[in-house]
């Protein structure tokens, strides 16, 4: 393999071992499987030893391979740390920043933040995935996550609390005009309700913080994305608990009204999470600081009662 960079081959070799197969390593590195194979063969020829035992289905490290993998991993970690440290000393954040966030956050306010951030850091490319699942930042290669939870976060993550998010029960003007508003939590059984989890019982938080008040509802619509519920409520199809930030979103604020204003279904905390690193790249640090600053500038949502 003429003109092969040995350092690149070392990185490829480590990825093969970490991924378990040549095919998986090729996918993670975005190269062809033959290219991965050639890099490993280059190393073995360069060192004069066999590093991997492999057949069509499995691979394993030889004794020499185990020693080489351990030493290479340590060296590459030092090199990567040095690159991160030097990159952080630069005056400009640059590169692709991969972000994961819940679907309900994909509203105009967050897009305004992204626009502001890109204006401030034009050499950053934002790659954002909106998903309603718990994403493994390390396994899936994300730099930063926005996560809303009332539970403890996994070990190994830095979690910076940003703000509380409440979920009041919402209806539209049209729905209230046609059906009236529920007069009490027990009255929800007489209304068309919607939710993400399809639960027939909502655990409400009531006056003075009384928690987990179980209330039966008539579930008429289920969806796996909060934005779908927001639009379903906005068009008058149902009643549903929605994140309080929707009530300040220009898309919804003139349409949504709170019913049963003394009750909410949840009060989780919004966190910005990232993997613990000694030398945090400037692109990640700039995003975290900018997002916390942006979130603090937003007015406290004050939903209007129906």
PyMOL commands that set and color helices and strands:
alter all, ss='L'
color gray80, all
select helices_A, chain A and resi 6-19+22-29+33-47+63-89+103-105+108-120+137-140+173-179+185-190+207-209+226-234+244-248+282-297
alter helices_A, ss='H'
color red, helices_A
select strands_A, chain A and resi 52-54+59-61+95-101+124-130+144-149+157-172+193-195+201-204+213-216+219-222+240-243+256-258+264-275
alter strands_A, ss='S'
color yellow, strands_A
deselect
rebuild
show_as cartoon
